[in-house]
């Protein structure tokens, strides 16, 4: 691991659940020594531990018990990065906030991760994935407007996204530290990530005061863009040529290209120049395209006549993109996904065979290290001794309940 980009960087990871631990895992994959700190009563779930606990050292330390804070501060003296996911103000009350720690270690990069950020009227609120979705419009858009029963996104896009965003913020702060010699406080929040991922719905341009030529040339926001928040529930796409269709045995997403880009925003795009007209099954639809509902109903009937495989092969022959809706099981069973490391699988002595999703980016010279999950609390005594905490002090920590007497702790 010495040749990885973050080799030599020490990280203390105090985070919970998924977003913060994803940040720590990402740093570990690129060579950082990440020390996950948890009290022994905060036992993680096995699945998330194997997912976002990988690559870290694990110590059981309760910073609310006698001697716990002192031991943590000893660790912080030699750390490069601290990641915390507490509610705003908690670390300050404990004496381990950024203001306090930078006095002892001016080079520290301190990352705070929560749901609503470190400032503003909602900064003190607790929050999780679905809170962030609700606060940023995702649930409204996911089912078609407040009056049409908003629906939660069933995957944790903001948790994983915020973990990755926090990781690159930490790396940028480390690069800045090389120039200035001092660390800084960085923050990430689930709502920040959620709003960023929904960027198209928050993009507006006021061309009122621009010269007319510039206004016409550079107005890029479609006037109906923001009405997409209130599209009908069950929306399957943006138009009949860019939407989901059910087949005999599944679903496909059709992306029929527009030949004349100037027709993209006309009332009936692709009436005269559309690729599907070259395919016999669709050649009769020309006249119907002036009546969108009739055309859509006919398209729905046509796609139901054949299988997903039939349509994809036929459409691809005519240069039209169509993608099968794929299940997690199908993704896992695809050998190529394992070859390109989208799916990672490894046998571990303590965990059996574990599988997880690969990194979303690839660096030619430094592929992410295939890190393994630690046993919970496995490195408690070794890490404390490494920073000069004596056997007698460790005994006192055990007696105070700050660390357990026996580690590791079995998560199975």
N, C-alpha and C positions, 0 to 999 in steps of 0.2 A: 504493500500500500504506500510505500514511501514515494512512489512516482506520481501519485494522484494529486490533483490541484490543491486540495485542502489539507494535505499531509502536514502535521505539526500544529494544526489548529485544535484547541481544546474547547469543547462546548458543554455547558451544564444545561440539561433539559429538564425544566420543572413543569412541563405542560401536561394537559389532560386530553382525553378523548381522541380526536383525529387531526385537527388542523395543525396544532403545535407539534405533535409527534411526527407528522408528515414533514414538517420543516427540519426537525432533527434527523430523521431518516435520510432525507435528501442530502444533507451535509455529510452524513456518515458514508453515503454511497460514493462520495467524491473525496474520501480520505480523512475527514475530520474525526478526531477522537470525541465521541459524543457519550456523555455520562448521564443516563436517565436516572432521575432522583424521585423516589416515591416512598411514602411511609408504608409500613408493612400492612396496614389496614386498608390501603387503597389498592386492592388487587385488580389488575386489568383483566379484561376478557381475553381468552386465548386467541381468538381470530384477529382482533386488532393488534394484539401484541406481536403476532407473527408477521402481520402486515407492516405496521409502522414502528415496531420495536426493533426491527432488524438493524444490525450494524452498530448497536449501542452497547456500552457497558451498563450494567444495572446495579444500583445500590439502593438499599432500603434505609432511608433517613427521614425522620420526622422532625421538621424544623420548628415545630411548635413545642417540642419537649425540651427540658433542660439540657443544655449542651448542643442541641440540634442546630441552632442558628450559628453558634461559634464554629461548629464543624463545617457548616456550609460556607461561612465567610473565609475559612481556611482554604477551601476548594476554590472559591472565587478569586483569591489572590493571584492564582496562576492561570486562570481561565482567559480565553480570548472572547468567548461569546456566552451569554446567558439568554435562554429562551424561557419566557414565562407566559402563562395563560390564565392568570387569576383575574378576578374583577378589579377594576381600577381602584387603587388605594390600598389593596391588600398587602402588596409587597412593601409599600412604604410603612405600613403599620408594623410589619414584621421586622423592619430594619434592613431589608434587602432590596429596596427600590434602587432605581438608577442613580438618583442624586446621592445616595449614601455610598453605593458601591464604587462610583467613579472616583470618590475621594481615596479609596484604598487601591483602586486599579484604574488609572485614567485611560488605559488602552482598551477597556472593556467595550464590546459591542453588545448592547442590551436590546433584545427584541421582545416587544409586548404584543400578544395576539389575543384578541377577544372578538365579540360579535359586533359591537357598535362603535369601536374606536375609543381613543383616550380623551376626547374632548366632545363638547356638545351636550345637549339635554338628555341623551340616552346613554351616555358613557358609563353610568353606574349600573345599568341594567344587565342582568345575566342574559345569555342568549346562546342559541345553538343553530344548526343548519336551517331548520324550518322557520325559525324566527327571522333569519336573514332573508330567506326567500319571500316571506310575507312582507317584510319592510321595504323590499326593493322591486316589487311588482311581478316577480317570477310566477307566483301562484295565480295571480290574475291572468297573466298571459298564457299560462299553462292550460287554462280551460275556458278562456273567453270572457273576461270581464267580471266585475264584482257581482253583477246580477245573474251571472251564469255559473254559479258555484265554482269558485277558484279551486284549483287542485294542486297538491304539493308535487314537486318533482321528486321522484322516488330514489334518486341517487344523490350522493353528497358532493355535488359539484363545488360548493363554496368551501367546504372543509378541505378537500384536497387542493383546490385552487388557492386558498389562502395559505396553506402550508408551503406550496411552491413559491408563491409571491413573497412570503416571509423569508424563504431561503435565498432568493435572489437579492432581497433587501440586505440581508446579513452579508452576503458576498460583496455587494457594492460598498457596504460600510467598511469591510475589511480592506478593500482596494483603496478606499479613501484614507484609511488609517496608515497605509504605507506611505502616503504623501504627507500627512499631518502629524503622525505619531500619536494621535488620540482617537479614542472610540467615540461612539455616539449612541443615542437612543433611537431605534427604529420601531415602527409599529405596523401591524397588519390587522385587518378586521374582516370578518365574514361579509358584512354588508358592503365594504369597499370592493371586495372581490365580486360580489353579486352585481353591484351597479356597473362595474367594469365589464363583466361578461354580457351585460345587457346594454352595452354602449350605444348600439344603433337606435334604441328607444329613447336615449337621452341626448341625441345629437340634433341640434337645431342651428339654423343659420339665419340671421337677420340681414336681408339685403336691401332694406328700405332706403338707406342713405348712400348706396353704391350707384355709380353711373349705370345707366340701363344696359350698356353692352357688357359690363363686368357682371352685373346681376344675372343676366341671361346665361352667360358663359359659365359662371362658377356656382350657381345655386345647385347644390348637390342633394339637398334633403327633399324627398318627395313630399308634397303637401298632405298626403294621406298616411304618411308613415306612422304617426302616433296613434291612428285609429286601430292599428293592429293589436293594441292592448285589449280592444273590445271586439275582436273577431268572434264568430260563433263558436260555441263549444264543439269539440271534436273536429276542429279544423285540420284538414289533411295536407295543406300546402298553400302556395300563394296564387296559383291559377291551375287550369286543367293540364298544363304542360309541365308543371313543376309541383308534383304532389304525390301522395301515397295512393296506390291502387291495390285492391285485393285481387288475388289470382285464385286459381283452382286449389292451390295447396299452400298459400301463404300471402305475403305482401311484398311489393317492391316500391321503391321511390323512383319516379320518372323525372328526368331532367332533360327535357327536349330543348335543344339550343335555339336561339333566335338568329336567323341568318342576317337580317337587316337590323342592326343595333338601334337605328333611328326609330324603329317601330316599337321599341320596348315599352314605352309609356302611352302608346295609342290606345284607343278604345278597344280595339280587337286585334291585338298583336298576332302575328304569324298567320293571318288569314291568307295572304298571298304567297308567302315564303315560309313554309314550315316543313320540317324534315319528315314528320309522320306521313305526309301525303304520298311519299314514295313507297310506303308499305301497304300492300293490298288490303289488309284488315281495317286500315284507317282512311283509305283513299276517298271514301264516300262522305267524309265529314266536313268537306269544305264549306258547304252552304250552312251547316249547323253552327259553324263558328261565330256567326252573327248573333246566335241565341245561346248564350253561355250555359244556361241551365240544361237545355236540350243536349248540347254538346257534351256536357259533363256526364249526364245520365247515359248517353251512348258509350262514352269511354269506359264508364264503370262496367257496363254489360260486356264490352269487348274483352277487357282484361280478365273477367271471370271465366272466359271460355277456354283458357289455356293455363298451363303451369307456370310457376315463377321461372323455372329453368328455360322453358320455351321462349318466354318474352325477353329474358335477358340476352339469350343467344341471338334472337332475331333483331332486337334493338341495337345491339352492339355491332352487328353486321352493317347497319345503316348509320353508324357513327353517333348513335344516341345513347347517352348514359342512363343506366338503370341499375339500381343497387338493391340486392335482396335484404330484407329485414332479417337480421341475424341474431340468434339467441346466444347467451353466454356459453352454453354448452357447445354450440357449434364453433364459437371463437376458440374455446379451449381445445377442441379436438382437431383443429386445423394445424397441421405440422409446420406450415410456414410461419405461423404466429409464434411458435416456439423457436424456430430458426432465427427469426429477426428479433427475438427477445422481447416481444410484446407480452408473451406469457412466460414466466420464469418458474421452473420447478426444480426442487432439490431435495435430496434425502438428508435429514438431520438426525444425529444420534439421539437427541432428546425430544424431537418433535415428530419423527416419522417423515413422510413425504409432504412437503408444503409447497403450495403454488400461490403466486401473486402476479400482479400486473407489472410490466417492466417500466423503465424510465421513459418519459415522453420525449426526451431529447437524446441525441447521440453526439458524442465528441470523438472524432476519429482517433486522436492521439491518446485519449483517456476515457475508455469505456467505464461506466460505473461499476464499482467493485461489487461482486455478488456476496453481499453481506448476510450474515445469519442472525437470527434472534438470540439474545442471551437468555439464560434462566433468570427468573425474577429474583433480584437481590444477589445474583451470583458474584458480583465484584465488590460487595460492600466493604469487606475488611481490607482488601488489596488497595482499593482507591484511597481509602482513608489513611492507610499507612504510607502511601506514595506521597502524600502532602505533609507528612511529618506528625501525624496523630499517633500517639504512643499506645502501647498495649494497655497501659493503665487507664488512659483516656477512653479507649474503646470499651473497656470494662465499665467505666462510669456511664457511658452512653447507653450500654445495654441495661444497666440498673435503672436508668432514668426513663427507659422505654423509647429512647430516640432511635435505636437500631435493634433489630431482633437478635436473639442469642444464636439462632440457627438459620443459616441461609445456604443454598437458595431455597425459595418457596415454590412448591409445585403448583403450576397453574392448571394442570389437567384434571 
